[in-house]
Amino acid sequence: MAFIGWLLVSTLVEPWISTSATRAVINAPAILITAPISGTVSAQYAQNGQPIAPGQTIAVVKNTTVPRDALTTLLTQRLELQSHLDDVNSRLQADQHMLDYTNTQYGKYQEASLAQLKTSYASMQAQQDAADAKLEALDAKYARAMALERDGAISAANVATARADADTARKEADALDMSAKSVSAGIAAAQRGVYVSAGQNSNGQLPQLAQHRADIQNSIKEEQAQIDAMNQQMDHLNQLVTHEQDRVQALSDYAVKAYAPGTAQEVVAPIGTQVAVGATLVRATDCSKTNVVAVFPARMTPRLNIGTELRVRVSETSRARSAHITQLMPKATESLQNSYSAPFPYAEDGSVYALAQWDSPDPADPALRSCTPGRSVMASLR
């Protein structure tokens, strides 16, 4: 009779007066690290049970079908620009050599022209000296003729002749002075590289060489301006090529990184796995946000509410922890369960899911520190 009475109490009466959940597990939000591109997993760095940190490379997805049209176009443009740049550089070097040769020739002709002008100037100076001596003699003759005329020794015609000879000599001397000044000015101008006419140099080549040199210098300036502009264009093009190469490389061997801290629970896509865009590579758990998922029978629904306090024992020997309900659900959808690391415990028809957060979880508790989503615990109302 005692056994029957105990059986009736334990099976019929106790469930109606019990405040415990029929099932309860520790759970935590799931972290799904997915593939942003399609391809083949060429490297996998996550290991089950190992912690992951934000920014840590979890896997590498290789994709050989990344479009490279833009990169090909940029590389073609760079080759064409480099060819044009080499051509202009070649012309610039040729013009530089031609300018050096023209300067050498110009120097030779300039020296010869200056020597000729200086020779002409020396000859004119000699002629000036002779003209000055002749003029001095004729002036003296004219002076004597005038004295003799006063004495009546000669006629006025002789005096006029002497005067005419002196005037003629003076005109010749003045003409020589003007020619000498002109040659002197020509020498000074030639030393500065200025030639008024071809008659001022030993050969008519100097003005032609000067013009040719100016033309070459203008060509060099234009070519240098083209080279500077193309170098700037090349720098910009190199930046675009580098950026596009980095983009292609990143998409060809895409390094998938963790976006949140957690612990790897399952490597879904090992090395060699073909994955599509959005496919899960690693399933991890955010152990810093563990909570409790409890199933309460329908009879306890009136006593459950947001904020209702629970007492949770991780094991028979552990100290009870306090928690409070944050969400109540008649059923757990698949999408909701996928956001957690462990599936929700089974619930009978009419049962209620209660999600509870720790009031003050003890970080030193081995059961909590080990981060074991899906571990069964005992939960009851306080």
Secondary structure by P-SEA (a helix, b strand, c coil): caaaaaaaaaccccccccccccbbbbbbbbbbbcccccccccccccccccccccccccbbbbbccccaaaaaaaaaaaaaaaaaaaaaaaaaaaaaaaaaaaaaaaaaaaaaaaaaaaaaaaaaaaaaaaaaaaaaaaaaaaaaaaaaaaaccccaaaaaaaaaaaaaaaaaaaaaaaaaaaaaaaaaaaaaccccccccccccaaaaaaaaaaaaaaaaaaaaaaaaaaaaaaaaaaaaaaaaaaaaaaaabbbbbbcbbbbbcccccccccccccccccbbbbcccbbbbbbbbcccccccccccbbbbbbccccccbbbbbbccccccccaaaaaacccccccccccbbbbbbbbccccccccccccccccbbbbbbcc
